[in-house]
Amino acid sequence: MNDHVEVHGLKVARALHLLVAEAIAPGTGVPADEVWAGLAGIIHDLAPRNRALLDRRDELQRQIDAWLEADPGRALDPAAQRAFLTDIGYLVPEGDDFKVTTANVDAEIAEVAGPQLVVPVDNARYALNAANARWGSLYDAFYGTDVIPEDPSIEKGRGYNPARGEQVIARANDFLDATFPLATGSWKDVTRLRVDGSALALDRGDDGSTTLADGSAFAGFREQDGILTNVLLSHNGLHADMLIDPDHPIGRQHPAGVKDVVLESALSTIMDCEDSVAAVDAADKVTVYANWNGIMQGTLSTSLAKDGQTVKRSLNPDRVYTAPDSSEKVLHGRSLLLVRNVGPHVYTDMVTTASGEQVPETFVDGMITALAAMHDLKGSGPIRNSRTGSVYIVKPKQHGPDEVALSVELFGRIEDALGLPRNTLKIGIMDEERRTTVNLAECIRAASERVIFINTGFLDRTGDEIHTHMKAGAMVPKPEIKGAAWIKAYEDWNVDIGLACGLAGHAQIGKGMWAMPDEMAAMLEAKIAHPEAGANCAWVPSPTAATLHALHYHQVDVRARQKEVASRKRASLDDLLTPPLLGDRKLDAETIQNDLDNNAQAILGYVVRWVEQGVGCSKVPDINDVGLMEDRATLRIASQHIANWMLHGIIDKQQVVETMQRMAAVVDRQNAGDAAYRDMAPAFEQSIAYQAAMDLIFDGASEPNGYTEHTLMRRRRQFKSRLAAEG
């Protein structure tokens, strides 16, 4: 912060000040000076409360630690937990029934169920790909993944394999038969599609013509020079666009010339400033904010080399069709975009007080991301995000209703500073911390006019579960945690509370990430459980995964399923309060070492990219070389689990060090093809990434809530300083 601008009692990094003055504020109607004046007032009034709430977290954990140390067995007594947590104010009384009143919410959140992507907004190409993943090729998703096994003769190969293409067309016809059945016959027999008046007619060769069993599923079409090129179908609020070109190499394989079926896929995308981003200073955050601003203005673009040519990526336009009644039908061409700010525990020096005190980074995030979104609200760019005049901000790492209430007050203050109507800024509440889970209804009540999102997240929530009960005893092996009773209670509780509070029709109830982007056949089998659970969105790791997961929302009518789920008994708070402790069970040495190996390799594989390459989220090979999507949540659970086992003598420091050094060599081998990679072994003391991984483990029990940000950011800054010194 040597290069800063002093404004309204703040010191603002010059690069950030310049970005706001020259790129973000112009066109919003808000002078840059007023932005900093508003932020200065917010920091003066709300920063002390933010600090007090963080101190409250620490005090509650100290009380829990002391209670557990006095009698660790009480952790398995839900009645004792309820009484104690109520007594210390951790568990608050639940008030009378209520319903949220959030208004002006876009249909992708309030009405239509579908997949959701999460993407690091610091990477322009990834961000654009995710925004454009609203529509995805079903043919490509089938052809390019293991959904169709690579048996002999139907391999993907280097070029197009017609035999595999036949399998793709057959699978697509199965989808059409299940989702858009014909009045008679099957889609595989259709030889021609045509518009007959306001209806879709389908010829079947010598078997005559037929229609859709449900004629209302025909939503529109396109023609070129009088020739039908697109047929638009609709089901469960989602669309499928059939592309017709009998002269296309793939269209020639289809009796009716259908060269592709394009599905409405990623209905919404979270542009992430948090867990999937490695932003540690003003330079990094300027990239984050600049990309978000470019998206909100509709101008962000990037170029990449593909097949020997330079390809430009930009935001897709809307899709225009002719409706059956001959009117124009316009569909959104991009995901509805939300933005995730950082958590309240992260402080920054890109903006400080006059005396140099760091400020809550979430305050800066809120102001700058809302300011940039004003371009969309004003409709000044070539495309629109929200058509209802809302800005969707996801707030992570909140602990309980008081912290949610502070976020709501923060949003109101930002609206006042920017001249926005009250409740323009909507809030997504991530149910990923234990104190939020057990008080979820009261968290929603605190934001009842703004809430548009709650979701479950196994990894962060488990990390907090381990840290909360760190002193209670050793946890079960990590792979077993997903089978613990508290996990099912947590997943059900989130849906139960959300529906009871009236989120249906106002907000998303979400489920977590499928972490294996190359295992699409398994995802297609397993992830239907999310809409069946009553969740109207769930996270996927890629645009292709979004297209495949969209199939589940055709199979399941989520709104009908929510009505069924709403009548069941609420999930058990007693189960929710029961941690996954090992108890008196003895683990054999092989089980212990295997679990330690897996955790250690996962930590190192992720940390080395975060610290030394600035990559906050990527597909990282696990110990078996299976690619897994990793971010700070996966790191949190792995480091907390090792710290817990060390504390309770399942493993010792020497075993951890030996394992970490052995796994560092494994990770080095896995990254051997990366020219930018620096080996951790054998010079462990010189590897900043390795030292960061060790910090995360050995400081894990004392780090507040087991968060990883402070260690990662400190070590990343250290590495950037080394790079600067090396020239």
Salt bridges, closest charged atoms under 4 A:
ASP3 OD1 - ARG14 NE 2.59
GLU6 OE2 - HIS4 NE2 3.72
ASP33 OD2 - HIS8 NE2 2.93
ASP45 OD1 - HIS44 ND1 2.90
ASP45 OD2 - ARG413 NH1 2.99
GLU59 OE1 - ARG62 NH2 3.11
GLU69 OE2 - LYS471 NZ 3.39
GLU94 OE2 - ARG570 NH2 3.01
ASP106 OD1 - ARG387 NH1 3.64
GLU108 OE2 - ARG134 NH1 3.01
GLU108 OE2 - ARG387 NH2 2.76
GLU150 OE2 - LYS156 NZ 3.97
ASP189 OD2 - LYS188 NZ 3.98
ASP203 OD2 - ARG192 NH1 3.83
ASP203 OD1 - ARG194 NH2 3.02
ASP241 OD2 - ARG319 NH2 2.87
GLU264 OE2 - ARG134 NE 2.95
GLU264 OE1 - HIS239 ND1 2.81
ASP272 OD2 - ARG340 NH2 2.72
GLU274 OE1 - ARG340 NE 3.26
GLU274 OE2 - LYS397 NZ 2.78
ASP275 OD2 - LYS397 NZ 3.38
ASP275 OD1 - ARG632 NE 3.42
ASP281 OD2 - LYS720 NZ 2.78
ASP284 OD1 - LYS720 NZ 3.25
ASP318 OD1 - HIS332 ND1 3.62
ASP318 OD1 - ARG334 NH2 3.09
ASP349 OD1 - ARG717 NH2 3.05
GLU361 OE2 - LYS285 NZ 2.99
ASP365 OD1 - LYS285 NZ 2.74
ASP376 OD1 - ARG384 NE 3.61
GLU403 OE1 - ARG57 NH2 2.77
GLU403 OE2 - ARG435 NH2 3.86
GLU409 OE1 - ARG49 NH1 2.55
GLU415 OE1 - ARG422 NH1 2.92
GLU415 OE2 - ARG450 NH1 2.68
ASP416 OD1 - ARG422 NH2 3.15
GLU432 OE2 - LYS397 NZ 3.46
GLU433 OE1 - HIS399 NE2 3.52
GLU433 OE1 - ARG636 NH2 2.91
GLU442 OE1 - ARG445 NE 2.93
ASP460 OD2 - LYS397 NZ 3.18
ASP460 OD1 - ARG636 NH1 2.71
ASP464 OD1 - ARG636 NH2 3.34
GLU465 OE1 - ARG434 NE 3.47
GLU465 OE1 - ARG461 NH1 2.77
GLU465 OE2 - HIS469 ND1 3.40
GLU480 OE2 - ARG585 NH2 2.73
GLU491 OE1 - LYS511 NZ 2.76
ASP492 OD2 - LYS488 NZ 2.64
ASP492 OD1 - ARG568 NH2 3.77
ASP496 OD1 - ARG568 NE 2.78
ASP518 OD2 - LYS619 NZ 3.06
GLU564 OE1 - ARG561 NH1 2.86
ASP574 OD1 - ARG82 NH1 2.12
ASP595 OD2 - HIS641 ND1 3.40
ASP597 OD1 - ARG662 NH2 2.94
ASP625 OD1 - ARG669 NH2 3.88
GLU658 OE2 - ARG662 NE 2.99
ASP695 OD2 - ARG714 NH2 3.29
ASP695 OD2 - ARG715 NE 2.87
GLU703 OE2 - HIS710 ND1 2.83
GLU709 OE2 - HIS345 NE2 3.38
GLU709 OE2 - ARG632 NE 3.57
GLU726 OE1 - ARG678 NH2 2.79
